[in-house]
Amino acid sequence: MAHYKGAASEAGRAMHLMKKREKAQQEIELRKKKIEEDLKIDNIENKFATHYDAVEQQLKSSTIGLVTLDEMKAKQEHIVREREKKLAQKKAEKEKERQKEIEAKQAQKNKQKRQIQALSFDMNDEEDDDGSDEDIKKEEPEKNWREKEEPVLKKIKKNPDVDTSFLPDREREEADLKLREELRLEWVMTQASLKDEPITVTFSYWDGSGHRRNVTLKKGNSIYQFLQRCLDTLRPEFSELKTVSADQLMYVKEDLILPHHYTFYDFIVTKARGKSGPLFQFDASDDVRLVNDATQEKQDSHAGKVLLRSWYERNKHIFPASRWEPYDPTKTYSKYTIKGK
């Protein structure tokens, strides 16, 4: 306890309160222990209360008048033995019922087991039905008379004439997956070989007038790669292209401005068409607008135009740049009639 600093009366009062609290705490602990002991005794007595209450009641009812102590003890022992005998009989009956339930469950399990063993899809076991049933009967002894009366189920056979192609079949699915993979690889190899095929593209460098040239490349090359090849061809002749990169060039085919990321293979496979001719043919003929009716299309396509983007920005309001528009793969352009058809 910490040393108290103050008046003596206050110190005495504090000491008195402290002792009073300790005494109350001790009383609480004693009460708690007493309650725990009472609970233990009550539990023990309750375990045998029913038995001894019944013995005492029977003893009272069978005892009439005054009896000696020996007679009282003899009657009490007799009643206790009778009571224990009845309890033992009840316990034996419960055990017997429990054993019957276990045997019934086991019989049900044996019945289900025989039914499962009776099922078969083997077409060659028809002659062995009787023998197999007798073996089952010998191997599994019957435990009650109900099992003896149960009929033996005949084996169910599979009908070979029924179409089972709609049912899941692991082998068939694996064969289908293998065939699909083979076809996919074949298609990929075919497309790769098509992309490696060479193609000659006729183009015209456009600066207000056409300067026609040819370059050879693969069908799988992109428009950007094509413009780089065009620059290598044109730089020695045109000084304005010496400091230009492919990003500053445009490729116009059939009055459509083709984006740089498309490949020639894309237009060939989809049979894409432009406003004035097909986009999948890259050989060239004379411009139909100069020598023929522009509303009719020849089988030959026109030479695509390679030009500077800056030239297009300056002249996009003047023909023929006024007709050009960005390529849209979702748009269907007007169809032209072909001569002779």
C-alpha positions in Angstrom: 0.0 0.0 0.0 1.4 3.4 -0.9 2.2 5.7 2.0 -0.7 8.1 2.6 0.1 11.8 3.1 -2.6 13.8 4.9 -4.5 14.1 8.2 -4.4 11.1 10.6 -8.2 10.9 10.6 -8.3 10.5 6.9 -5.6 7.8 7.0 -7.6 5.9 9.6 -10.7 6.1 7.4 -8.8 4.9 4.4 -7.4 2.0 6.3 -10.9 1.1 7.6 -12.4 1.1 4.0 -9.5 -1.1 2.8 -10.2 -3.7 5.5 -13.9 -3.6 4.8 -13.3 -4.3 1.1 -10.9 -7.2 1.8 -13.5 -8.8 4.1 -16.3 -8.4 1.5 -14.0 -10.0 -1.1 -13.3 -13.0 1.2 -17.0 -13.5 1.8 -17.7 -13.5 -2.0 -15.0 -16.2 -2.5 -16.5 -18.4 0.3 -19.9 -18.1 -1.2 -18.6 -19.0 -4.6 -16.9 -22.2 -3.3 -20.0 -23.2 -1.3 -22.1 -22.9 -4.5 -19.7 -25.0 -6.5 -19.7 -27.8 -3.8 -23.5 -27.7 -3.7 -23.7 -28.1 -7.4 -21.4 -31.1 -7.3 -23.4 -32.9 -4.6 -26.7 -32.2 -6.4 -25.3 -33.7 -9.7 -24.2 -36.9 -7.9 -27.5 -37.3 -6.1 -29.5 -36.7 -9.3 -27.9 -39.6 -11.0 -29.4 -42.1 -8.6 -32.5 -40.1 -7.5 -34.8 -41.8 -9.9 -33.7 -45.3 -9.1 -33.8 -44.9 -5.3 -37.1 -43.0 -5.4 -38.7 -46.0 -7.2 -37.2 -48.5 -4.7 -38.4 -46.5 -1.7 -41.9 -46.1 -3.2 -42.2 -49.8 -3.8 -40.8 -50.6 -0.3 -43.4 -48.3 1.3 -46.3 -49.8 -0.7 -45.3 -53.4 0.2 -44.6 -52.8 3.9 -47.8 -52.9 6.1 -47.6 -52.5 9.8 -44.6 -53.0 12.1 -41.8 -55.2 10.7 -38.4 -56.1 12.1 -35.2 -54.7 10.9 -34.1 -58.0 9.3 -37.4 -58.3 7.4 -37.1 -54.6 6.3 -33.5 -55.3 5.0 -34.6 -58.5 3.3 -37.5 -56.8 1.5 -35.3 -53.9 0.5 -32.7 -56.3 -1.0 -35.4 -58.2 -2.8 -36.9 -55.0 -4.3 -33.4 -53.8 -5.4 -32.7 -57.1 -7.1 -36.1 -57.0 -8.9 -35.4 -53.5 -9.9 -32.0 -54.4 -11.3 -33.4 -57.4 -13.1 -36.0 -55.2 -14.8 -33.4 -52.7 -15.8 -31.2 -55.5 -17.2 -34.2 -56.9 -19.2 -34.9 -53.4 -20.7 -31.2 -53.0 -21.6 -31.2 -56.5 -23.3 -34.3 -55.6 -25.2 -32.8 -52.3 -26.4 -29.7 -54.1 -27.4 -31.7 -56.7 -29.3 -33.6 -54.0 -31.2 -30.4 -52.3 -32.0 -29.0 -55.6 -33.3 -32.1 -56.1 -35.5 -31.7 -52.6 -37.0 -28.1 -53.3 -37.8 -29.0 -56.6 -39.5 -31.7 -54.9 -41.5 -29.3 -52.2 -42.7 -26.8 -54.9 -43.6 -29.5 -56.9 -45.5 -30.4 -53.7 -47.5 -26.8 -53.2 -48.4 -26.4 -56.8 -49.5 -29.6 -56.4 -51.7 -28.2 -53.3 -53.3 -24.9 -55.0 -53.9 -26.5 -57.9 -55.6 -28.6 -55.6 -57.8 -25.4 -53.7 -58.9 -23.6 -56.9 -59.6 -26.6 -58.1 -61.7 -26.2 -55.1 -64.0 -24.0 -55.8 -67.1 -23.5 -54.6 -70.6 -21.6 -57.6 -71.8 -23.3 -59.2 -74.8 -21.6 -62.6 -74.3 -22.7 -63.3 -70.8 -26.3 -64.5 -71.5 -25.3 -68.2 -70.9 -23.6 -67.5 -67.6 -26.6 -65.8 -65.9 -27.7 -68.8 -63.8 -24.1 -69.7 -62.7 -23.3 -66.2 -61.7 -26.5 -65.9 -59.6 -25.7 -69.2 -57.8 -22.2 -68.0 -57.0 -23.6 -64.8 -55.6 -25.9 -66.7 -53.4 -23.1 -68.9 -52.1 -20.7 -66.1 -51.5 -23.2 -63.9 -49.6 -25.2 -65.9 -46.9 -28.7 -64.6 -46.3 -29.3 -63.3 -42.8 -33.1 -63.4 -42.7 -36.0 -65.0 -44.4 -37.0 -61.8 -46.3 -33.8 -62.0 -48.4 -34.6 -65.5 -49.5 -37.9 -64.4 -51.0 -36.5 -61.5 -53.0 -36.4 -62.3 -56.8 -33.0 -62.2 -58.6 -32.8 -59.4 -61.1 -31.9 -60.3 -64.7 -28.9 -58.6 -66.2 -29.7 -55.6 -68.5 -28.1 -55.8 -71.9 -27.1 -53.0 -74.3 -29.0 -52.8 -77.6 -26.4 -52.6 -80.4 -28.9 -51.1 -82.8 -29.3 -47.9 -80.8 -27.6 -44.8 -82.1 -25.2 -43.6 -79.4 -23.4 -40.9 -81.4 -25.0 -38.2 -79.4 -23.5 -39.5 -76.2 -20.1 -38.2 -74.9 -17.2 -40.3 -76.2 -13.7 -39.5 -75.0 -12.0 -41.3 -77.9 -14.2 -39.5 -80.5 -13.7 -36.1 -78.9 -9.9 -36.7 -78.8 -10.0 -37.7 -82.5 -12.0 -34.5 -83.4 -9.6 -32.3 -81.5 -6.7 -33.9 -83.2 -8.3 -33.4 -86.6 -9.1 -29.8 -85.8 -5.5 -29.2 -84.8 -4.2 -30.8 -88.0 -6.6 -28.6 -90.1 -5.6 -25.5 -88.2 -1.9 -26.2 -88.7 -2.6 -26.9 -92.4 -4.5 -23.6 -92.7 -1.7 -21.6 -91.0 1.0 -23.1 -93.2 -1.1 -22.4 -96.3 -1.6 -18.8 -95.3 2.1 -18.4 -94.5 3.0 -19.7 -97.9 0.5 -17.3 -99.5 2.0 -14.4 -97.6 5.5 -15.4 -98.9 4.5 -15.3 -102.5 6.0 -12.4 -104.5 3.9 -9.7 -106.0 4.8 -6.8 -108.3 3.0 -3.5 -107.5 2.7 -0.8 -110.0 2.5 2.7 -108.5 2.7 6.3 -109.6 4.5 8.9 -107.6 2.1 11.8 -107.7 3.2 15.4 -107.5 0.5 16.8 -109.8 1.6 14.4 -112.6 2.2 10.7 -112.5 5.7 9.1 -112.5 5.0 5.3 -112.8 7.3 2.8 -111.2 7.3 -0.9 -110.2 8.5 -2.6 -107.0 8.5 -6.3 -106.1 7.7 -7.4 -102.6 5.7 -10.1 -100.7 2.0 -10.3 -100.2 2.4 -10.3 -96.5 4.2 -6.9 -96.5 2.4 -3.9 -95.1 1.6 -0.6 -96.8 4.3 1.0 -94.6 7.0 -1.4 -95.8 5.8 -0.8 -99.4 6.2 3.0 -99.0 9.8 2.4 -97.7 10.6 0.5 -100.8 9.1 3.2 -102.9 11.3 5.8 -101.2 14.4 3.8 -102.0 13.4 3.7 -105.6 12.4 7.4 -105.9 15.0 9.2 -103.9 17.7 9.2 -106.5 15.3 11.1 -109.0 13.3 13.4 -106.7 15.3 15.7 -104.4 12.2 16.6 -102.2 12.1 12.9 -101.0 15.7 12.7 -99.7 14.8 13.8 -96.2 11.3 12.2 -96.1 10.3 9.1 -94.2 7.6 6.6 -95.0 5.3 8.2 -92.3 5.1 11.3 -94.4 3.8 9.5 -97.5 0.3 8.3 -98.5 -0.8 5.5 -100.7 -4.1 6.1 -102.6 -5.6 3.1 -104.4 -8.9 3.3 -106.3 -9.6 6.7 -104.7 -9.2 5.4 -101.2 -6.4 6.3 -98.8 -5.1 3.0 -97.4 -3.8 3.0 -93.8 -0.1 2.0 -93.3 -0.9 -1.1 -91.0 -2.8 -3.0 -93.7 -1.1 -5.7 -95.8 -1.6 -6.5 -99.4 -2.6 -10.0 -98.2 -5.6 -8.4 -96.4 -7.0 -6.9 -99.5 -6.4 -10.1 -101.6 -8.1 -12.4 -99.1 -11.1 -10.2 -98.6 -11.5 -9.3 -102.3 -11.8 -5.7 -101.1 -13.1 -3.1 -103.6 -12.6 0.7 -103.9 -14.6 3.5 -105.4 -13.2 3.0 -109.0 -11.9 -0.6 -109.0 -10.6 -3.6 -107.1 -8.1 -3.3 -104.2 -6.8 -6.8 -104.6 -5.2 -6.4 -108.0 -2.0 -4.4 -108.2 -1.1 -4.5 -111.8 -2.2 -1.3 -113.7 -3.9 -0.1 -116.8 -4.7 3.4 -118.1 -6.8 5.6 -116.0 -10.4 5.1 -117.0 -11.3 8.6 -116.1 -9.0 9.9 -118.8 -9.9 7.6 -121.7 -13.3 6.0 -120.8 -16.5 6.6 -118.8 -15.6 6.8 -115.1 -18.9 5.0 -114.2 -17.8 1.8 -115.8 -14.9 -0.4 -114.5 -12.5 -2.5 -116.5 -11.2 -5.8 -115.2 -7.7 -4.2 -114.8 -7.1 -2.0 -111.8 -5.4 1.4 -111.8 -2.0 2.3 -110.6 -2.0 3.4 -106.9 -0.6 6.8 -106.2 2.2 7.5 -103.7 2.4 11.1 -102.6 3.5 13.4 -99.9 1.0 14.1 -97.1 1.9 17.8 -97.3 0.9 17.8 -101.0 -2.4 16.3 -100.2 -3.2 18.8 -97.5 -2.5 21.7 -100.0 -4.5 20.2 -102.9 -7.3 18.1 -101.2 -9.9 20.5 -102.6 -8.8 20.0 -106.2 -9.6 17.0 -108.4 -8.5 14.2 -108.2 -7.6 14.6 -104.5 -11.1 15.9 -103.8 -12.4 12.4 -104.5 -10.1 10.6 -102.1 -11.3 9.4 -98.7 -9.9 7.1 -96.0 -10.5 3.4 -96.4 -13.4 2.0 -94.3 -13.6 -1.9 -94.3 -17.2 -1.8 -93.1 -18.4 0.4 -96.0 -19.6 -1.1 -99.3 -18.6 1.1 -102.2 -20.7 1.5 -105.3 -20.4 -1.3 -107.8 -19.3 -0.8 -111.4 -20.4 -2.8 -114.4 -17.7 -4.7 -116.3 -17.5 -4.5 -120.1 -18.8 -7.5 -122.0 -21.1 -8.6 -119.2 
